Amino acid sequence: MTNQNMETHIIARNEEAALWCLRLAEGQQDEESLRDLERWLDAHSLNQAAFDDAVQIWQAVDDIRVAPEMLEMRKLAISSLQRAQRKRWSLPITGRATGVIAAGIAVIIGVLALFITHLPTTYQTAKGERQLVVLDDGSKLSLDADTRVEVRLERDKRALTLIKGRARFEVAKDTLRPFSVTAADKVVVATGTAFSVERLRQDIRVVLYEGHVAVLNQTKAGGSRPVVLEGSRSGRGADHALVPGRELFTSVNAVTAQVEDSDPTRTLSWEAGQLIFDDEPLGTAIERVNRYTDSPIELADQATAELRVNGVFMAGDTQAFVEGVTGTLPVELVHRNGDNTLVRLPR
């Protein structure tokens, strides 16, 4: 068999495998069609290998099917294959027909391969789980419980996204590749430093331990601008810059932020399995406690969420936290429809 004939057979086999995969994905099979698939797979061992490769690609697509970019790419890929399939039956079996089909297969494989190549690497912890990750560039990520971080290491940048939870970053120095962490509409940019980012329901918190970072707002137009630092929430001091030992507080969609002194014993306590609250809003404390339990605590209203909490608790010991809160604050735990809700007591 000549090289040209061999290449033609490979293209035809991959084309057939992709078409079978498309039909299965779109639910176009009846019993007779499934028997045809089985006969095709049994006809040659390479048919099975080609089909397995096609299935692997489609499974990868299915895993990320809700990503906005993937929805459009998958639509394009399916449309291309369907056009190729229609032309397969409307054109005589000639070099032109083979070219049309091969082009359709090339589009879907190319589009999917391009997207999969650019997929981020995801690191995720479950409820009550913490994890330490070392990236290929030497940077270290310490993930709190119920945290998800997506990582893209490229030639000219290192782009991470904190989807939820909290993580501390020790950045390996590389002045040619800025290191950024995006949380909601905020971007923290560093080159070589140590800092943590926490994403709460409506707030973003950044603690700087070493070096320097810039905190930016992403604009709707796709640009970015520095967050305006307004000063300490407690009114202490005139130095509003985010320097080591300071903590930045801001809200999603806010263009300003506040900074104040930060106690590393408190802000790093979660890495040692403790949760330390120093005049913390009950709502924020509950969000952190809930990262360690499968039976989350709810709050009855905003007034309850604004009560202040103080104390040191073991991460994961939800009962001790509830006992501490109900013993010091005017709240009680009420069980409603299977939920655990903290309700403020009447005065």
Phi, psi and omega in degrees: 000130180286163179300323180295317179295321180297318180296321178298318179296320180296315179299314181298318181294314180295323178298314180296319179298317180294321179295318177299318180296319178298313181299317180295317181296327182266004176067038184264013189257137168250183184298320181294320179296322179294325176293323176298319178297316180298319179294322179294319179295322181285342186293331182200139181298330179290336175297316179297319180296317179296320180293319178300319178296317180296318179297320180300318178295315181293326177294321177298319178296318182295324180296332184241024189295338182275351178295133183305318180296324183288325180301316181290319181292321180293322177299316179296317182296314181295318179300318180296317180293322180295321177297318180296322181293320179296318180291334180299323183267347181262344180254147173294154182287089180230179177300325179296316179297316179299321179295320179297314181295314180300323179296319178297317179295320181298322180297309183295316180294319181295315181296312181293318180297320179297316181293315182296323179300326183265009176294141176286158170274128185254131174243129187216140175247151178272178176303129177079001183254139172240155185211143174248128184236136173249119182280168182298334181273000180097351177292151182241139177240127174249114186260130172287175178295151177052050183236145177224127179232131175255134188236130172235113176256110182242174185297326185249000180197161174235105188248119180242151177230124175271105182285318179200161175088212185214144178211148174252140186238126170251108191269126173289134184293130175199091186296339180275348180231093178304148180249119182233146175235120179260131175226112187057239182258015180250142179234126176256121184246133180214164174248306176214107188192181176227126181203166176233151177230134178233134177249113175259184187303313181235357187239155174237135178234135179233126177244128180256125181256322179215152172077210183223146173222157171244133179251122186242154170261132172277130180269162180295337180279358178098357178268194178210154177213152182299143173291136179278120180271122185263342180123182185289137176294333181269357178080013182274124168075166181254352182277107186258001183287152176273097179243166179308135183091008179240156182233137180253134178240129175209168180245155175300134181075001176275148179259356179240165178213161177241150179231153176203170179298147182235139177264111182298332177299320180283313187287340178254005185298330182297332179290339177261008177084020178238154173237114181252126180243125179237098183054044183269140174301139182301325179299317178293317179300319180297318178302319180288319178298321183293344176292347186245013182218148175271356177241077187297154177263136177254161176245139186291324184198175183292327180298320177293321181296335184272355175297152186258138184244139173227142177147168178241127183228149174283130179299128180099345179267076185294325181297317179296322178296314180298317180297320179294318182291313182290340179276342184240342181243157180281062180223160174220154180270125181241136178264117182231115177051041178085356179262150175258113186238130174273122183244135178286133180283146178292147179285000000 
